[in-house]
Amino acid sequence: MEERTPYSTETASRPARRRFPGLPSQIAYARRFVARQLVSSPELTTATLLTSELATNAITHSDSGRATGKFEVCVHLAPGWARVEVRDLGSTTESPEPQHRDPYDTSEHGRGLDLVEALSSKWGAEPRGDGRGRKVWFELVWDRDTAAANAGEAPLSD
């Protein structure tokens, strides 16, 4: 029997996208947007937490946080898999990197990408295809059969 991957980008639905003004008040709206897309996913809480971290970074560490700045959230879904991208307007001074802070460090900032790295199945940052900034993304993978059972659906068969 051929082994199947836990997800297939070929079965992914058309991505859902939304642009937000580069304001701190918009982070909650970005979380809600992602929550609506992943409403039946067992990774809903993780997805909204990580979206909050990436949206915060977009407005704090990129040109998206300047006057008239904006950021975009894009959600790709397939059975047992999600990819969330936060696209910002880029920065000439910083490239997103986890800080790997000591657990006893009491500073308030600098742990967002550490969380993304620890809680996601995969993550990364790359220049946007249109050349106007970057996208920072994470992927989450879950057991499709468990998710279907939790949603009251029949499990997927091989």
Secondary structure, 3 states (H helix, E strand, C coil): CCCCCCCCHHHCCCCEEEEEECCHHHHHHHHHHHHHHCCCCCCHHHHHHHHHHHHHHHHHHCHHHCCCCEEEEEEEEECCEEEEEEEECCCCCCCCCCCCCCCCCCCCCCCHHHHHHHHCCEEEEEECCCCCCEEEEEEEECCHHHHHHHCCCCCCCC
